[in-house]
Amino acid sequence: MSIAISAQDVKALRDRTGAGMMDCKAALQEAGGDVDKAVEILRIKGQASAAKRGGRAAAEGVVSSYIHAGGQIGVLVEVNCETDFVARTEQFQDFAREVAVHIAAAAPLYISRDEVPEEARVAELRVLREQAAAEGKPEHVQERIVEGRLGKWLEEVVLLDQTHVNEEKHDGKTLEELRAELSANTGENVVIRRFARFQVGKD
């Protein structure tokens, strides 16, 4: 038996999640009118189809800024989505600002592992291999050590691999996990497109 769902309830759920009207109505029906449960239903369905959204064009979005340390550090970041509607939501704009805050504190060099230049990766591997050899470990152990340390290095320089600096607020999630969560909640492809970090006295 379906229950009556008011247009106001549907709109409230849409404002909260950015999901489509029909999806919101169906989720509220499935949840028996329980808004929190409906949000969870939308998240589960969104995460299940997140992979399909990866190829969709994300041409809308916002440029967010953050100034830190008494004007000593500044960040501009562009975060994209598919529709202007989602770009205007508080949830999307909060995410963009949280990305800017994180970049100010963590100073990543690249957005994703794909952006790391091959020469930078090779140079880091060379250093790590020399370090492992100097520690006198057997060769087969050295390679495992190098692999582990390369992963750690990537976490230090790649934005999406980093745990958000405000670990308590974001439950220790990485920027990629937070991005995927927002994509699931909004039903849109969300992309951190580019960023610039400025620090007084540093190139």
C-alpha positions as CSV (number, residue, x, y, z in Angstrom):
1,M,0.0,0.0,0.0
2,S,1.5,3.3,-1.0
3,I,1.3,6.3,1.3
4,A,0.5,9.9,0.4
5,I,3.7,11.9,-0.1
6,S,3.3,15.7,-0.2
7,A,5.0,17.9,-2.8
8,Q,6.5,19.8,0.1
9,D,8.2,16.6,1.4
10,V,9.5,15.8,-2.1
11,K,10.9,19.3,-2.5
12,A,12.5,19.1,0.9
13,L,14.2,15.8,0.1
14,R,15.3,17.2,-3.3
15,D,16.8,20.3,-1.7
16,R,18.7,18.0,0.8
17,T,20.1,15.5,-1.7
18,G,19.9,17.2,-5.2
19,A,18.2,14.0,-6.5
20,G,15.5,14.1,-9.2
21,M,11.8,14.7,-8.2
22,M,10.6,11.3,-9.2
23,D,13.6,9.6,-7.5
24,C,12.8,11.6,-4.3
25,K,9.1,10.6,-4.4
26,A,9.9,6.9,-5.0
27,A,12.5,6.9,-2.1
28,L,9.9,8.5,0.2
29,Q,7.3,5.9,-0.8
30,E,9.8,3.1,-0.2
31,A,10.8,4.6,3.2
32,G,7.2,5.0,4.3
33,G,7.6,8.8,4.5
34,D,10.8,8.6,6.7
35,V,13.0,11.4,5.3
36,D,16.3,10.1,6.8
37,K,15.6,6.6,5.5
38,A,14.8,8.1,2.1
39,V,18.1,9.9,2.1
40,E,19.9,6.6,2.8
41,I,17.9,4.9,0.0
42,L,18.9,7.6,-2.5
43,R,22.6,7.3,-1.4
44,I,22.6,3.5,-1.9
45,K,21.0,3.8,-5.3
46,G,23.3,6.6,-6.2
47,Q,26.5,4.8,-5.2
48,A,25.4,1.7,-7.2
49,S,25.1,3.8,-10.4
50,A,28.1,6.1,-9.7
51,A,30.3,4.3,-12.2
52,K,27.9,4.9,-15.0
53,R,28.0,8.7,-14.3
54,G,31.8,8.8,-14.7
55,G,31.7,9.5,-18.4
56,R,29.0,12.1,-18.3
57,A,30.0,15.7,-19.1
58,A,30.4,17.9,-16.0
59,A,30.3,21.4,-17.5
60,E,28.5,23.3,-14.6
61,G,29.9,24.0,-11.2
62,V,31.6,26.6,-9.0
63,V,35.0,28.2,-8.3
64,S,35.5,28.3,-4.6
65,S,38.2,30.3,-2.7
66,Y,39.7,30.1,0.7
67,I,42.2,32.4,2.5
68,H,44.2,31.1,5.4
69,A,46.8,32.2,8.0
70,G,46.1,35.9,8.0
71,G,46.2,36.2,4.2
72,Q,49.4,34.2,3.8
73,I,47.9,31.3,1.9
74,G,45.1,31.4,-0.7
75,V,43.4,28.7,-2.8
76,L,41.1,28.8,-5.8
77,V,39.5,25.5,-6.8
78,E,37.0,24.6,-9.6
79,V,34.6,21.8,-8.9
80,N,32.2,20.7,-11.7
81,C,28.9,18.9,-11.9
82,E,26.3,18.4,-14.7
83,T,23.6,20.9,-13.9
84,D,23.3,24.4,-12.6
85,F,20.7,23.2,-10.1
86,V,23.2,21.0,-8.3
87,A,25.9,23.6,-8.6
88,R,23.7,26.0,-6.6
89,T,22.9,23.6,-3.8
90,E,24.4,24.2,-0.3
91,Q,25.7,20.6,-0.3
92,F,27.7,21.1,-3.5
93,Q,29.1,24.5,-2.5
94,D,30.1,23.3,1.0
95,F,32.0,20.4,-0.7
96,A,33.9,22.9,-3.0
97,R,34.8,25.0,0.0
98,E,36.0,22.0,2.0
99,V,38.2,21.0,-0.9
100,A,39.7,24.5,-0.9
101,V,40.3,24.4,2.9
102,H,42.0,21.0,2.5
103,I,44.3,22.2,-0.3
104,A,45.3,25.2,1.8
105,A,46.4,22.9,4.6
106,A,47.7,19.9,2.8
107,A,49.3,21.5,-0.3
108,P,48.8,18.6,-2.8
109,L,50.6,18.8,-6.1
110,Y,48.2,16.9,-8.3
111,I,44.4,16.1,-8.4
112,S,44.7,12.4,-9.3
113,R,47.3,9.7,-9.8
114,D,46.8,10.0,-13.5
115,E,48.2,13.6,-13.4
116,V,51.5,12.6,-11.7
117,P,54.1,13.1,-14.5
118,E,56.0,9.9,-15.3
119,E,59.3,11.6,-14.7
120,A,58.3,12.6,-11.2
121,R,57.2,9.0,-10.4
122,V,60.5,7.7,-11.8
123,A,62.6,10.2,-9.9
124,E,60.8,9.3,-6.6
125,L,61.3,5.5,-7.3
126,R,65.0,6.1,-7.9
127,V,65.3,7.8,-4.5
128,L,63.2,5.2,-2.7
129,R,65.3,2.3,-4.2
130,E,68.5,4.0,-3.1
131,Q,67.1,4.4,0.4
132,A,66.0,0.8,0.6
133,A,69.3,-0.5,-0.7
134,A,71.2,1.6,1.9
135,E,69.1,-0.1,4.6
136,G,70.7,-3.4,3.6
137,K,67.5,-5.3,3.1
138,P,67.4,-8.3,0.7
139,E,66.4,-7.4,-2.9
140,H,63.0,-9.0,-2.8
141,V,62.2,-7.2,0.4
142,Q,63.5,-3.9,-1.0
143,E,60.9,-3.9,-3.8
144,R,58.0,-4.4,-1.3
145,I,59.4,-1.6,0.8
146,V,59.7,0.7,-2.3
147,E,56.1,-0.1,-3.4
148,G,54.8,0.7,0.1
149,R,56.7,4.0,0.2
150,L,55.7,5.0,-3.3
151,G,52.0,4.6,-2.2
152,K,52.7,6.8,0.8
153,W,54.3,9.4,-1.4
154,L,51.4,9.4,-3.7
155,E,49.1,9.9,-0.7
156,E,51.1,13.0,0.2
157,V,51.0,14.6,-3.3
158,V,47.7,13.5,-4.8
159,L,44.6,15.4,-3.7
160,L,42.1,12.6,-4.2
161,D,44.3,10.1,-2.2
162,Q,44.6,12.4,0.8
163,T,42.4,12.1,4.0
164,H,40.6,15.4,4.5
165,V,42.5,17.5,7.0
166,N,39.4,17.8,9.2
167,E,39.3,14.1,9.9
168,E,36.8,14.3,12.7
169,K,34.2,16.3,10.6
170,H,34.6,14.0,7.6
171,D,35.0,10.6,9.5
172,G,38.6,10.1,8.2
173,K,37.4,9.9,4.5
174,T,39.6,10.7,1.6
175,L,38.8,13.5,-0.9
176,E,37.9,10.8,-3.4
177,E,35.5,9.1,-0.9
178,L,33.9,12.5,-0.3
179,R,33.6,13.3,-4.0
180,A,32.0,9.9,-4.7
181,E,29.6,10.4,-1.8
182,L,28.5,13.8,-3.2
183,S,28.2,12.2,-6.7
184,A,25.9,9.5,-5.2
185,N,23.8,12.0,-3.2
186,T,23.3,14.3,-6.2
187,G,23.0,11.7,-8.9
188,E,25.6,13.7,-11.0
189,N,29.2,13.3,-12.1
190,V,31.2,15.5,-9.8
191,V,34.8,16.4,-10.8
192,I,37.5,18.4,-9.1
193,R,38.7,20.1,-12.3
194,R,41.7,22.2,-11.2
195,F,43.2,24.2,-8.4
196,A,45.8,26.9,-7.6
197,R,47.4,27.4,-4.3
198,F,49.3,30.5,-3.4
199,Q,51.6,31.1,-0.5
200,V,53.3,34.3,0.3
201,G,57.1,34.1,-0.4
202,K,56.8,30.7,-2.2
203,D,56.7,30.0,-6.0
